[in-house]
């Protein structure tokens, strides 16, 4: 269990350094490793249905929209859906396109009692490059982690 505790300690240190109100922040590779090592850990993908269908999904992730599509409005059922799908005692890691919506989701989950909430930095697609394209700098896909296209 040394590797898992090292990863979680690193994530917690990042959260303290960045003054984040949730348990920690993980790179995609770290999050995938934690997911494999921590029994009962969950990845919650908060991207829209359209993003999941058109861009790709992470096999085995729980999918709960943070912003609804179509409409681009906050999902009023987010916490209710989270409570149905994920035990509040679980280690839960939130993923979105770039790490912004997942930050909001981790904050909301922590406030709702999910004390082992983590944000996956860089998200699924990472940051935009000089040409404005994603999937070239950071992110789950760029790291070569498991994903599939619809």
Long-range contacts (C-beta under 8 A, 24 or more apart in sequence): 1-37, 3-33, 3-37, 4-34, 4-37, 4-38, 7-33, 7-34, 7-37, 8-34, 11-118, 20-103, 20-106, 20-119, 21-107, 21-110, 21-111, 22-106, 22-107, 22-109, 22-110, 22-117, 22-118, 22-119, 23-110, 23-115, 23-116, 23-117, 23-118, 24-118, 24-119, 25-118, 25-119, 25-120, 25-121, 26-93, 26-118, 26-119, 26-120, 26-121, 27-120, 27-121, 27-122, 27-143, 28-120, 28-121, 28-122, 28-123, 28-138, 28-139, 28-140, 28-143, 28-145, 29-143, 29-145, 31-93, 31-95, 31-118, 31-120, 32-140, 32-143, 32-145, 32-146, 34-91, 34-93, 34-118, 35-93, 38-91, 40-87, 40-90, 40-91, 41-90, 41-91, 41-92, 41-93, 42-85, 42-86, 42-90, 42-91, 42-92, 42-93, 43-92, 43-93, 43-94, 43-95, 43-120, 44-82, 44-85, 44-86, 44-92, 44-93, 44-94, 44-95, 44-105, 45-95, 45-96, 45-124, 46-78, 46-94, 46-95, 46-96, 46-101, 46-102, 46-105, 47-95, 47-96, 47-97, 47-101, 47-124, 51-97, 51-124, 52-150, 53-150, 54-150, 55-97, 55-124, 55-125, 56-124, 56-141, 56-147, 56-148, 56-149, 56-150, 57-147, 57-148, 57-150, 58-95, 58-124, 58-140, 58-145, 58-146, 58-147, 59-146, 59-147, 59-148, 61-95, 62-86, 66-96, 66-101, 66-102, 66-104, 66-105, 67-101, 78-105, 78-108, 79-108, 79-109, 79-112, 82-109, 82-112, 82-114, 83-112, 86-114, 88-112, 88-113, 88-114, 89-116, 90-114, 90-116, 91-116, 91-118, 92-116, 92-117, 92-118, 93-117, 93-118, 93-119, 93-120, 94-118, 94-119, 94-120, 95-120, 95-123, 95-124, 95-140, 96-123, 96-124, 97-123, 97-124, 97-125, 97-134, 98-122, 98-123, 98-125, 98-126, 98-127, 98-134, 98-139, 99-123
